[in-house]
Amino acid sequence: MNARRYWDGVPLRTVMATPDPDAPAREVTLPEDWEDEAASALAGMIPGTGAIRLPDESARWIERFAADIASENGGTAGSNAISGRSLAWLLMLRQASPTLAVWHGALDRRPGFVINLAAFVLPDQGFAGDAFVAALRLLCLALRTDSKARADRRNGELPLDLFTAAEQRTQPDDALGLPLGEPQPVAGELLLTNLDACLAALGFDYDSDQGRDAACSLTALTTLVAREGTGGDNLPLTPHRQVIPGLAAVMRDAWSRAAVETDTPEARVETGFSSPGPIDALLGCEACGIAPVFSLLRSDGQLAVSTLARLAARGLTVEAALASALAGDMPLPLPGPDAHMRMYRALAGFVDRVPARPDPVSSPMPRVLPRGVIRPLPERHTGIAQKTSVGGHRLFLRTAEYEDGTVGEIALTPARESAMVRGLMESFSEAVSVGLQYGAPLEEYVERFAYSCFGPAGTVEGDPVAAYATSILDYAFRALSNIYLHRRMPDAPHEDAEHAASPFLPFDEPPPDGPGGPRSPGDRRRGLRLVS
């Protein structure tokens, strides 16, 4: 069989593509309406440096699977052609593609297929349930027949039993430690992808109850079809609500087939969701696996297909959506990490292999301060009043708090300082208080003024939060960090101000009363001291 003839009549184009900008480009021939991203993905999938033609590369695995199916059915040429044409059409329509293990012909890795859910949604017709089930059954048949034909050439999997069949008959049941039956072999895997785009084409939002119900229905249907012929064990429960029109009857038929008991069960086909890779780009997927679509635009700046579908479901035109966005409204809010986690939890029980658990902790959003908006303190408020001493200089620290316990005002009052120092401290406190009431974070003030060095400095008395401070501001903001940020900051290295060398010009001179005794008045006059 020559699988290349299935591509006759399909318009093709040749582009220069590479997955790595630093690598040399390769000639890639693919269907005319496929994006350049698919060409780059194909260039990264196929090893080598020569030209790539999609009909030639796909013919290798199509002919292989078709020959296995034909031999399973008695070697008829008709079944060979039908299965080969069907596999080729699944790739042409971008409904399914084999995994990298099949493209590379790696027998030591488990084969599988990636299924694009959005490609089974027909315009003005909804989800093609019958075509979806037929494609799943064909892919399961291809994986099972391939597993039988190449079971003796696969390695890398250790047996789960510790004893041979003869030893199991002689050993007591409690001495084996493992079940007597042999583990059921796994023929391959079916991986679903592009879920969010499929929900958009059906008119459902990703972060909605209807969207999760529709996703559960599609996932459960896939697992039921994969269980056909394996016996009635380990069947997934069907979702309690069907929101996709026409899918309930298809699921009942799949359940009735999967629940049939058999003495010769087929090899298992596991179900799951795809991981990020070139196969999703080859199929034209907007999102990988169960992940939501993260952008409303395509790479070329045009609106994505899922965006147009969701605008149509809301009855909005592109012009109306643009006007709404310019007015400050978001007509299509993007789902966040919490929505991804809710979808993950909803689908985890309907597949054999779940993807990596998404991070439930959303990254902190940058704090945007509203301009010209002040948050006034309440008329009666709480706060602290701390009396302390820094290097022998007494200081009073007072704060005022909002209802939620955050600080909104500070006051630094030195007790026995000059009028200039008291005025500077009061003005500085007022400036910080205004910033706090306009939304400036206290963390920024702490980072700026903690460990600032100027006099007075020294031992701190009256507050256990610090034993030594390099300045009044150093103590004040470290105390605020301990009280309101719950972050205690260590003391700075001690520096004895009494023994600090005084700056002299042109060089540092020994102290007046050095080892040689007091200097003469003439020596004192020769010492130039820098004063301000």
C-alpha positions, 0 to 999 in steps of 0.5 A: 500500500502506498499511503502517499496517494491519500494526499492526492488533491490536497493543496500543499505548500513548501516553506523554510522553517526551523524550531530554533532560530539559531539552527539552519532552516529546512524545507517543509511541505505541508497543507496550504492552510496550515500555519507556519507554526506547524511547519516549525513543529514538523521541522523539530519532530523529524530528525535530520537536516534535509527536506521534509514532506508531510505525506512522506513522513506520515506514510510510514506510520499509516502503512504500518498501522494499516498493515497490522489492522489488515493482518488482524482482519485476515489480510484483506486489501479492502480493510487495509485501504479503509483503515489507511485512508481513515488514519490519513484523513484524521491527520489531514483534518487535524483531528488526531496525530500520533505521539513522537514515539510513533513518528520516530518509530521508537519501539521502546516507548509506549505509542499513542495518539493526541486527539484535538477535541476542537476539530470535532466541533462542526460549524452550526452542527455542534459536537460530532459525537459519532465521528469522535467515537468512530475515530477513537475506536479506529485509534484503539484498534490500531494501537492494539494490533500494533501492540500484538505485532511488536510485543516481542520487540519492545523492552524496558518494562519489568514483569510485576510477578516475582514467581513463574506460573509453576512456582505460583501453583506451589506457593501459598497465597500469603507468600506471593505478596502479589496477585496471582493474575498477570498484569493487564498489558497496556497497548498505548494511550489516547491523549486529549488536547485543546479542551478550552478551544473545544468548549469555546466552539460549543459556547461554554466558558472555561471557568463555568459549571457548564464548561466543566460538565461538558469537559467531563462528558467528553473525557468520560466518553473517551475512557468508555470507548477505550475500555471496550473489549477489556471487560466490565471492570474499572469503568468510569462513572458518567457525569451527572449532567449532560450539557452537549446536545446529542452526546447522551445517546452516544455515551449510553451506547459506549457504556453498553459496549464497555460493560460487556464481560469477556473471557479474553480481554483486549489490551488496555488503552490508557487515557489522559491529556497531552503535555506541551510539545510539537504535536499540539502545534502540528494540530493547530491547538490553541491550548495544550491539554486541559490548560486554558487559552492564555491569549485572545490573539494568534501569533500573527496578531489576529483574533484566535478562533476561540475568541471569535467563538466566544464573542459570537456566543455572547452576541458581540461583534468584533467592533462591539468588543473593541468598543467595550475594551476601549471603554475600559470593560473586558468582554472576554476575561481570561481564566486564571490559575484557580480556574485551571485547578478547578478543571483539573479537579473535575477531570481527574477521576475520568482518565487514567493518567492526569497531567501535572497538577497546576500550581494553585498559588497565583502569582502576586499581581503588581500593586497599582496605586490609584492616583489622587485617592486617599484612604482617610484614617477613622476619627477614632483609631488604635495604634502604638506608643513606644518610648525608647532611647537610641544612643542616649537620645530619647525618642517617642514613636507613635502610630495610627491604624486602620480598622484592618490593623494596617498602619496609616500614620507615624510620628517620630518625636525626639525629646531633648533635641534642637528645634531644627531636629524636631522639625525635621523629624515631624516633617519626615513623619508627615511625609511618610504618613501621607504616602501610607494613606495614598497606598504606598506600601510600608515594605518600600519604606522599610527597605529604604530607611532601615540601616540608614547611618547618621547620628544619633546612633548606638545602643537601644534601650526600652524596646527589645526589637533592637539592641543597636541602631545606626540611626533613629530612622533605622530603629523606627522602621525596623520596629514598624517592620516587626509590628506590622510586617511580622518580620524582625530584622537583625542589628547592623554591625556595631561601630563605636562612634567615640573611637571613630577617626576624625577626618584630617587633611591632607592625611589622617594624623595621630590623636592629640594625646598619642603615645608621645604625649601632648602635641605642641601648639605649633603642631596643633596649628599644622593639623588641618581639620575638615569642618562643615 
